[in-house]
Amino acid sequence: MSVTNPQDPELIGPAELAAYHQDGFHIARGLFSADEVAACRHYFDEFAARGEAVPGHWEPTAGASDSADPLTRYPRVIHPHMFDEASRDRLIDARLQRMLRVLLDDEPLAVQTMYYYKPPGARGQAFHQDNFYLRVKPQSCIAAWIAIDPSFPENGGLQVVPGSHDLDVACPDYADPEVSFTRDFVAPTREPVKLHLEPGDTLFFNGSVIHGSDPNSTAEVWRRSFICHYMPTAATHIAKWYLPHAIDFDGNPIAREHNGDGGPCGEDDTDHGGQYH
């Protein structure tokens, strides 16, 4: 496992970089400060408390407070950088840019943000590969997963399969809807690593890495997270759904060809490939 020293979070030394290339993921401890994390949590808590849908970004189910599924009241927020300036600034933060330049060996371009609430009792997310959805070519996308709360196995913390970044992106099977709020499942090829992250820690991982999470089985502990996805400048294609939201680190819109080849499930498969991540 590759981990950056908390006292120097912007530096990835040769050993850590080699570990990233071996395992496909890297943890930068304390990349964001406690104050920054608290501000992010406060904004999205207030956002959810208002309960007002933002079409195309956040749409809680009517009557969700009476549902046994907490994710009907607290679904993930899609592309908050499109309507929240602080989320946009976080997406193109210079610390992320410096880390990504080293990991990608290229200039990164920003293509997606998400915010997950994951309250107690929420289902997890079955094992999957991000580039199945983003379809970045050549190379792959990369995620920066920022812990807003402590993230550990019992509250549905993230699990990653080391070395799976060297695999092709697979056409997924169907997940168990009792434990996963998403429907796609890619079987782990080896024992997953169950990560322990503190608020402000940032996990970077390649788009082919198999990863997922269990349900939040705690009674009181939330597992909020802010997630960004990027592509290398050298990539020429990405799934069409992401293009209207993609920007460079100066905040300028970027243009790429959209990848309409259907992905690993084939051109005729609309059951899996149309699902955003």
HELIX and SHEET records of a PDB file:
HELIX    1   1 PRO A   14  ASP A   23  1                                  10    
HELIX    2   2 ALA A   34  ARG A   50  1                                  17    
HELIX    3   3 ALA A   64  ASP A   66  5                                   3    
HELIX    4   4 PRO A   70  THR A   72  5                                   3    
HELIX    5   5 PRO A   80  MET A   82  5                                   3    
HELIX    6   6 GLU A   85  LEU A   91  1                                   7    
HELIX    7   7 ALA A   94  LEU A  104  1                                  11    
HELIX    8   8 ASN A  131  LEU A  134  1                                   4    
HELIX    9   9 PRO A  153  ASN A  155  5                                   3    
HELIX   10  10 SER A  164  ASP A  166  5                                   3    
HELIX   11  11 LYS A  240  HIS A  245  5                                   6    
HELIX   12  12 GLY A  263  CYS A  265  5                                   3    
HELIX   13  13 THR A  270  GLY A  273  1                                   4    
SHEET    1   A 7 SER A   2  THR A   4  0                                        
SHEET    2   A 7 PHE A  25  ALA A  28  1                                        
SHEET    3   A 7 THR A 202  ASN A 206 -1                                        
SHEET    4   A 7 ILE A 142  ALA A 147 -1                                        
SHEET    5   A 7 SER A 225  PRO A 232 -1                                        
SHEET    6   A 7 PRO A 108  TYR A 116 -1                                        
SHEET    7   A 7 VAL A  77  ILE A  78 -1                                        
SHEET    1   B 4 GLN A 125  HIS A 128  0                                        
SHEET    2   B 4 HIS A 211  SER A 213 -1                                        
SHEET    3   B 4 LEU A 158  VAL A 160 -1                                        
SHEET    4   B 4 VAL A 193  LYS A 194 -1                                        
SHEET    1   C 2 ASP A 173  TYR A 174  0                                        
SHEET    2   C 2 ASP A 184  PHE A 185 -1                                        
SHEET    1   D 2 HIS A 237  ILE A 238  0                                        
SHEET    2   D 2 GLU A 257  HIS A 258  1                                        
END                                                                             
